[in-house]
Amino acid sequence: MFGWILPKLLVLGLIIAAIYYVYKWVRRLDRERQDKLREEGVNSHIGRDGEDLVQCTLCGTYGQISLERCPEGHDDCPMMGG
């Protein structure tokens, strides 16, 4: 009766350990990717249409280059007009 419990517990332990190590591996890869982007000075996000959004140096909001109007209402926004 107890002979079946030990193998089941060992298999469960192996499954839990595998999940834990895969989780650690994925987190490490993500951290390395973020560190690499931070070192390169990349400060952009992806928009809805897949276009890169850049951060405005004046107000700090994100938008596409060559905007028709500033999202914050600034007349001298560097992202306006191209």
N, C-alpha and C positions, 0 to 999 in steps of 0.2 A: 504494500500500500504506500509506504513512504518512499519507495524506490523511484516512483514517477515524479515526485515533487522536486527533488534536487535537480534533475536535468531540465525541468521546466523553468526553475528559478535561474539556472545558468544561462539558458537561452534568453530569458527576459533581461537578465543583466547585460548580456552581449548586445541585445537590441538597444537598450537604453544607452550603453556606452557608445555604440555606433552613432546614434542620433546626436549625442553630446559632442562627439569629435567632429562630425560634419558641421554642426552649428558653429563650433569654434573656428573651423576652417573658413566657412563662409564669412564670418565676422572679420577674420583677419584679412581676407581678400578685399572686403569692402573698406576696411580701415586703410589698407595700403593704397587703394584707389583714391580715397579722399585725401590722403597725405600727398600723393603725387599731384593731384589737382591743386591743392593748396600751395605746393612748392612752385608750380608753374604760374600761379597767380590767376588762375581761371576763376572768374566771378560771374558766371552766366547761368541761365536756366533755359529750359526748353519750353517753348510756347505750345499752344494748342495745335497749331498746324505743323509742328515739328521744326519750326524756325527758332533759331537762337534768340534769346532775349538778352539784352545787355543792360547793365546797371547805369543809370544816369549819374554823372559825377556831381550834378548840382543838387538834386533832391533825393537820390538814392532809390527811386522806384525803378522797376524793370519794365522794359518795353522794346519794341522793334526799332531798328534804326530807320530814320526818315519818317518820323511821325508827323501827322498833319497838325496835331496839337499836343501839348504836354499833358500828361495825366494829372499833374498837380497844378496846372494852370499858369506855369511860368512862361513869360514871353521870350526869355533868353535861354530856353532849354537847348542844350547842345545836341539833343536827339531829333530836333525838329528840322524839317526841310531838306535834310541830306547834306 
